[in-house]
Structures are given as structure tokens and as C-alpha cells.
Amino acid sequence: MAACITAAVTALAGCSSDYIMQTKSGEMVVTKGKPVIDESTGLITYKDAGGYKHEINRDQIRNMIEK
């Protein structure tokens, strides 16, 4: 039973798309999953490859594409 649950969670996690954000300074940021944009604050919240949560101001992002 536990193996079935683990397999289902792994399969679902594999479906999420990663994104690449290019900052105005030229840095390339790879996200795990789709970044969330808060329209009221202008902040983009994302998780890095290690699963750590970060925020960046939308004004700092030049381009965002799905990987």
C-alpha cells in the first residue's frame, strides 16, 4: 500500500513543469514548478532545485519560459 502511494506521489511530482527566469542582470534562475506571481505586491515566489522557497521582485525579471 505504501509503495502504491509513493509511486502515485512520484508520478504526480514528475508532471510539474520547471521554468527558467532571466533577470535583468543576466542571471538565469531555474525553478522547480511554476512560479507564483502576487499581483498585489509584485513579488514572484518560486522554489529552487533544492526545494527552497525564494521571492524576487517582478521588475527584476526580463523573461520567464517553461523548461
Buried (B, 14 or more C-beta within 10 A) or exposed (E): EEEEEEEEEEEEEEEEEBBEBBBEEEEEBEBBEBBEBEEEEEBBBBBEEEEEEEEBEBEBBEEBEEE
